[in-house]
Amino acid sequence: MNLKTDRTFGVPEPGRRYRDRVGAYLVTEHAGHIALIQTPKGYFLPGGGMEPGESAETCIRREILEELGYTVRIDEVLGIADMYVRHETIGWFHPVQYYLRGELIHKVSVPIEEDHKMVWRPAIEAEKLLFPECQRWAVACYIKRK
């Protein structure tokens, strides 16, 4: 995959075949708190994998509706990061993640992912709670821009 990223975490191990996965994630704040998704595996930014032909913005709109039941306004792209990791179920994994800043607008439906719960955490705490290192980086970038 030849996508220019702002930051890379990890180093690809020679001879390994990595599974690429492009995704988009939202950094949204309300009263100094960042929205996180709490799952059985840990805390993540709202968002997920992009479907074929989908833009980062379209992905965010779909994922936020699925995970949170909200419509969203997208304000800007904060950055793009990728990681080279060994995932417990996927194996050698190369996620490439777009990070967008935006705002939740209207609650329009019930979330469809029952094991995903939205929680609001102070920005500094949110940065520490996030499971993926690249998502911690995205929140740190957001905090610096403020």
C-alpha positions as CSV (number, residue, x, y, z in Angstrom):
1,M,0.0,0.0,0.0
2,N,1.5,3.3,-1.0
3,L,-0.5,5.9,1.0
4,K,1.5,8.8,2.4
5,T,1.0,8.9,6.2
6,D,2.0,11.6,8.7
7,R,3.3,9.0,11.3
8,T,4.2,5.3,11.2
9,F,4.2,3.2,14.3
10,G,6.3,0.0,14.3
11,V,8.6,-1.3,11.5
12,P,7.6,-4.0,9.0
13,E,9.5,-7.2,9.6
14,P,11.2,-8.4,6.4
15,G,9.6,-11.4,4.8
16,R,6.2,-10.9,6.5
17,R,3.0,-10.4,4.5
18,Y,0.9,-7.8,6.2
19,R,-2.8,-7.5,5.9
20,D,-3.7,-3.9,5.0
21,R,-6.8,-2.3,6.4
22,V,-7.7,1.4,5.7
23,G,-10.1,3.0,8.2
24,A,-11.4,6.3,9.4
25,Y,-11.9,7.5,12.9
26,L,-13.5,10.6,14.5
27,V,-12.1,12.8,17.2
28,T,-15.0,14.7,18.7
29,E,-15.1,16.8,21.8
30,H,-17.8,18.1,24.1
31,A,-17.0,20.2,27.2
32,G,-13.4,19.1,27.2
33,H,-14.2,15.4,26.9
34,I,-13.4,13.1,23.9
35,A,-15.9,10.5,22.7
36,L,-14.5,7.0,23.0
37,I,-16.0,3.6,22.1
38,Q,-15.6,1.1,25.0
39,T,-15.5,-2.5,23.8
40,P,-14.5,-5.8,25.5
41,K,-11.1,-5.3,23.9
42,G,-10.5,-1.8,25.2
43,Y,-11.1,1.9,24.2
44,F,-11.1,3.1,20.6
45,L,-12.0,6.2,18.7
46,P,-15.4,5.9,16.9
47,G,-14.9,4.7,13.4
48,G,-13.8,1.7,11.5
49,G,-12.7,0.1,8.3
50,M,-13.4,1.7,4.9
51,E,-15.5,-0.3,2.4
52,P,-14.3,-0.5,-1.3
53,G,-14.8,2.9,-3.0
54,E,-15.6,4.7,0.3
55,S,-14.0,7.9,1.2
56,A,-12.8,8.7,4.8
57,E,-15.8,11.1,5.3
58,T,-18.3,8.6,4.0
59,C,-16.8,5.9,6.2
60,I,-17.0,8.1,9.3
61,R,-20.7,9.0,8.6
62,R,-21.6,5.3,8.2
63,E,-19.6,4.1,11.2
64,I,-20.9,6.8,13.5
65,L,-24.4,6.0,12.5
66,E,-23.8,2.2,13.2
67,E,-21.8,2.6,16.4
68,L,-23.5,5.6,18.0
69,G,-26.7,6.3,16.1
70,Y,-25.7,9.9,15.3
71,T,-25.3,12.1,12.3
72,V,-22.0,13.9,12.2
73,R,-20.4,17.0,10.8
74,I,-16.8,16.6,9.6
75,D,-14.6,19.7,10.1
76,E,-11.1,18.6,9.0
77,V,-8.6,15.9,8.6
78,L,-6.2,15.8,11.6
79,G,-3.8,13.3,10.0
80,I,-3.1,9.8,8.8
81,A,-1.1,7.2,10.6
82,D,-0.3,3.6,10.0
83,M,1.1,0.7,12.2
84,Y,2.9,-2.5,11.7
85,V,1.8,-5.0,14.3
86,R,1.2,-8.6,15.1
87,H,-2.5,-8.9,15.8
88,E,-3.7,-11.8,18.0
89,T,-6.4,-13.0,15.5
90,I,-5.5,-11.3,12.2
91,G,-1.7,-12.0,12.2
92,W,0.6,-9.5,10.6
93,F,-1.5,-6.4,10.3
94,H,-1.0,-3.0,8.7
95,P,-3.8,-0.6,9.6
96,V,-3.8,2.7,7.9
97,Q,-6.1,5.2,9.7
98,Y,-7.5,8.6,8.7
99,Y,-8.3,10.8,11.7
100,L,-11.0,13.4,11.2
101,R,-12.2,16.1,13.6
102,G,-15.9,16.7,13.8
103,E,-19.1,17.0,15.8
104,L,-22.0,14.7,16.6
105,I,-25.1,16.4,15.4
106,H,-28.4,14.5,15.9
107,K,-29.2,11.1,17.5
108,V,-31.3,9.4,14.7
109,S,-31.2,5.7,15.5
110,V,-30.2,3.1,18.0
111,P,-26.6,1.8,17.6
112,I,-26.4,-1.6,16.0
113,E,-23.2,-2.8,17.7
114,E,-24.3,-4.0,21.1
115,D,-20.9,-4.5,22.6
116,H,-19.8,-0.9,21.7
117,K,-20.6,1.8,24.3
118,M,-19.9,5.5,23.8
119,V,-18.2,7.1,26.8
120,W,-16.9,10.7,27.2
121,R,-13.5,11.1,28.9
122,P,-11.4,14.2,29.6
123,A,-9.0,14.7,26.6
124,I,-5.8,13.8,28.6
125,E,-7.4,10.7,30.1
126,A,-8.8,9.7,26.6
127,E,-5.3,9.9,25.1
128,K,-4.0,7.4,27.8
129,L,-7.0,5.0,27.6
130,L,-6.9,4.4,23.9
131,F,-5.7,0.9,22.9
132,P,-4.0,1.6,19.5
133,E,-0.9,3.8,19.8
134,C,-1.8,5.6,16.6
135,Q,-5.1,6.6,18.0
136,R,-3.4,8.0,21.1
137,W,-1.2,10.0,18.7
138,A,-4.3,11.4,16.9
139,V,-5.8,12.6,20.2
140,A,-2.4,14.2,21.1
141,C,-2.4,16.0,17.7
142,Y,-6.0,17.2,18.5
143,I,-5.0,18.5,21.9
144,K,-1.9,20.3,20.5
145,R,-4.1,22.1,17.9
146,K,-6.4,23.5,20.5
